[in-house]
Amino acid sequence: MIIHRHIPFLRAVFLHSITAFGGPQGHIGMMMKTFVQQRRDVTEAELMEYNGFCQLLPGASSTQTLALIGFKRGGIGLALLTLLIWILPACIIMTGLSFVLDYFADMQKKAAVFQFIQPMAIGFIAYSSYRTFGLSIHNTITRVIMIVATIATFLAFKTPWIFPGLIVLAGIATNFSDKRIPQKEIPPKQIKWGNMLIFLTLFGIAGYLSETATNNKWSNQKIINVFENNYRFGSLVFGGGDVLMPLMYEQYVTRPETKHIQTTGRDVLKIDKQDFLTGSGMVRAIPGPVFSIGAFTGGMALRTQGAMMQLLGSIVGTIAIFLPSALLVLFFFPVWHNLKKYAVIYRSLEGINAAVVGIMAGATAYLLKDNIFFSLLDGNFTTAFWDIFIVMMTFVLLRLNHIPAPFIVLACLLFGALL
């Protein structure tokens, strides 16, 4: 890989990392604008395929999707560099938050500058749904899948298995007929799965060492616990931040207070409830991946052991929570490309892409209900008006295709600060 050839791409990734608000659904809308329409690093069809593939895997889906864009441009080296540039700004902010928590807690209450970020993110998601509809919805079965996925996403948006479940079922549904996409070429005979051993071995070793360190009260026990907890979260969480936060809350806030832990005196990682809630609120207010909460929890869990250990906790927490996402996507994607030569997989892509459109449409509807509809019910007509205005203006500006996504984000931040 020759770095200087990729500097413009990496610059775009950095700008994306400091302006990408709105979680995975909002991120994919900004990727559509930046890496498809403006830079043409990937096509719409490729981005849809990457996003659908990453929804099948646990971990940070927007991080995995962006890593695949880097992988397509420059192989595994550029993919890892892309991932590093993407996660660093958010993780640095969340590490800093673990050191200056009281200041940020006060700032969070006054952060009117962020008030239009959520409606802006809804506008990005709505635009992505609009753009991908024409690409993926072209016959009866894809229309049915899209409608079902939209309704299911709207009704069960925060259910952990809804996204991978819909995608798997959609892939099965489009395989009932082999007339549209018959098997034309001979598929490969062998698929190499050996790389998955690294992921599984790390999972097993981390769990064993963490349990052994806790039982035997090793001096470095807690840093091992931080790695194991975050690696486990990154390996098993489907559904993004809405699923990750409750699991972390149970691990760091609820579990230390249980009768079993109190009775046995087991020395487990613990974070104060209010501190955790402050961190989980702030991570949604900053750009970048929601999984950067791992940097915050890693630092907070070791806060009482001195500044150097707290910093080490944040670094280990960051590496551990994103490592499974990188291993899974970069090891599975070549296998996925190999599998695509089977017509059954190619037919599945037709359903998967339709489900992704439905998921984005359902997410748009759910977020509109969750933000604007409840404002109307509470009588906050002014808030609802401005939110609707921001959603519509974001969609229109994206549709006109003249303004880069970061400028739309900056305009919304400025508007929030002035209004």
Rosetta blueprint (number, residue, H / E / L):
1 M L
2 I L
3 I H
4 H H
5 R H
6 H H
7 I H
8 P H
9 F H
10 L H
11 R H
12 A H
13 V H
14 F H
15 L H
16 H H
17 S H
18 I L
19 T L
20 A L
21 F L
22 G L
23 G H
24 P H
25 Q H
26 G H
27 H H
28 I H
29 G H
30 M H
31 M H
32 M H
33 K H
34 T H
35 F H
36 V H
37 Q H
38 Q H
39 R L
40 R L
41 D L
42 V L
43 T L
44 E H
45 A H
46 E H
47 L H
48 M H
49 E H
50 Y H
51 N H
52 G H
53 F H
54 C H
55 Q H
56 L L
57 L L
58 P L
59 G L
60 A L
61 S H
62 S H
63 T H
64 Q H
65 T H
66 L H
67 A H
68 L H
69 I H
70 G H
71 F H
72 K H
73 R H
74 G H
75 G H
76 I H
77 G H
78 L H
79 A H
80 L H
81 L H
82 T H
83 L H
84 L H
85 I H
86 W H
87 I H
88 L H
89 P H
90 A H
91 C H
92 I H
93 I H
94 M H
95 T H
96 G H
97 L H
98 S H
99 F H
100 V L
101 L H
102 D H
103 Y H
104 F H
105 A H
106 D H
107 M H
108 Q H
109 K H
110 K L
111 A L
112 A H
113 V H
114 F H
115 Q L
116 F L
117 I H
118 Q H
119 P H
120 M H
121 A H
122 I H
123 G H
124 F H
125 I H
126 A H
127 Y H
128 S H
129 S H
130 Y H
131 R H
132 T H
133 F H
134 G H
135 L H
136 S H
137 I L
138 H L
139 N L
140 T H
141 I H
142 T H
143 R H
144 V H
145 I H
146 M H
147 I H
148 V H
149 A H
150 T H
151 I H
152 A H
153 T H
154 F H
155 L H
156 A L
157 F L
158 K L
159 T L
160 P L
161 W L
162 I H
163 F H
164 P H
165 G H
166 L H
167 I H
168 V H
169 L H
170 A H
171 G H
172 I H
173 A H
174 T L
175 N L
176 F L
177 S L
178 D L
179 K L
180 R L
181 I L
182 P L
183 Q L
184 K L
185 E L
186 I L
187 P L
188 P L
189 K L
190 Q L
191 I L
192 K L
193 W L
194 G L
195 N L
196 M H
197 L H
198 I H
199 F H
200 L H
201 T H
202 L H
203 F H
204 G H
205 I H
206 A H
207 G H
208 Y H
209 L H
210 S H
211 E H
212 T H
213 A H
214 T H
215 N H
216 N H
217 K L
218 W L
219 S L
220 N L
221 Q H
222 K H
223 I H
224 I H
225 N H
226 V H
227 F H
228 E H
229 N H
230 N H
231 Y H
232 R H
233 F H
234 G H
235 S H
236 L H
237 V L
238 F L
239 G L
240 G L
241 G H
242 D H
243 V H
244 L H
245 M H
246 P H
247 L H
248 M H
249 Y H
250 E H
251 Q H
252 Y H
253 V H
254 T H
255 R H
256 P H
257 E H
258 T L
259 K H
260 H H
261 I H
262 Q H
263 T H
264 T H
265 G L
266 R L
267 D L
268 V L
269 L L
270 K L
271 I L
272 D L
273 K H
274 Q H
275 D H
276 F H
277 L H
278 T H
279 G H
280 S H
281 G H
282 M H
283 V H
284 R H
285 A H
286 I L
287 P L
288 G L
289 P L
290 V H
291 F H
292 S H
293 I H
294 G H
295 A H
296 F H
297 T H
298 G H
299 G H
300 M H
301 A H
302 L L
303 R H
304 T H
305 Q H
306 G L
307 A H
308 M H
309 M H
310 Q H
311 L H
312 L H
313 G H
314 S H
315 I H
316 V H
317 G H
318 T H
319 I H
320 A H
321 I H
322 F H
323 L H
324 P H
325 S H
326 A H
327 L H
328 L H
329 V H
330 L H
331 F H
332 F H
333 F H
334 P H
335 V H
336 W H
337 H H
338 N H
339 L H
340 K L
341 K L
342 Y L
343 A H
344 V H
345 I H
346 Y H
347 R H
348 S H
349 L H
350 E H
351 G H
352 I H
353 N H
354 A H
355 A H
356 V H
357 V H
358 G H
359 I H
360 M H
361 A H
362 G H
363 A H
364 T H
365 A H
366 Y H
367 L H
368 L H
369 K H
370 D H
371 N H
372 I H
373 F H
374 F H
375 S H
376 L H
377 L H
378 D L
379 G L
380 N L
381 F H
382 T H
383 T H
384 A H
385 F H
386 W H
387 D H
388 I H
389 F H
390 I H
391 V H
392 M H
393 M H
394 T H
395 F H
396 V H
397 L H
398 L H
399 R H
400 L H
401 N L
402 H L
403 I L
404 P L
405 A H
406 P H
407 F H
408 I H
409 V H
410 L H
411 A H
412 C H
413 L H
414 L H
415 F H
416 G H
417 A H
418 L H
419 L L
